[in-house]
Amino acid sequence: MRLRVNHKLGWSGSIWDRVLSSILAVAILGALGMLGYTIARPPVGEEFTEFYLLSLSGEAKDYPSQLMVGEEGKVVVGIINREQETVTYRVEVRIDGAVSNEVGPVTLEYEEKREEIVGFVPDRAGEKQKVEFLLYRQAESEVYQSLHFWIDVQ
């Protein structure tokens, strides 16, 4: 038994072949375009800044805890820029809310790291005084990150 196709009914294979081929070509070009875009612009990772304190021995412990009025305490302040752009930072050091020191501006490229010894001097006696290190980005007035520890001052 043989089937016969009647070309006079408008069921012409050549027109449908062209339409389907056109649709397939557009789909392939679109997929190639998306692949090219994905390769050219990979997704952006997390954007953040690492901000940390170390003792002068390079460890995250044994910060100054006992000082005399007028005696300088010192720590290492570290900043690593992972913001995926160049950023300018400023660090403010406060003892019980009063500004004791300021560092910056410090401009870091993406993935650049800076560690610096930063001093602070208490101006009054008292126990459990909060020493804060406040990190600001660019010219912003809002604190971006903060770190602290406590000192007793005689």
Secondary structure as UniProt FT lines:
FT   HELIX           7..9
FT   HELIX           13..40
FT   STRAND          48..54
FT   TURN            56..57
FT   STRAND          66..67
FT   TURN            69..70
FT   STRAND          73..82
FT   STRAND          87..95
FT   TURN            96..97
FT   STRAND          98..108
FT   TURN            110..111
FT   STRAND          113..120
FT   STRAND          126..137
FT   TURN            138..139
FT   STRAND          145..153
//
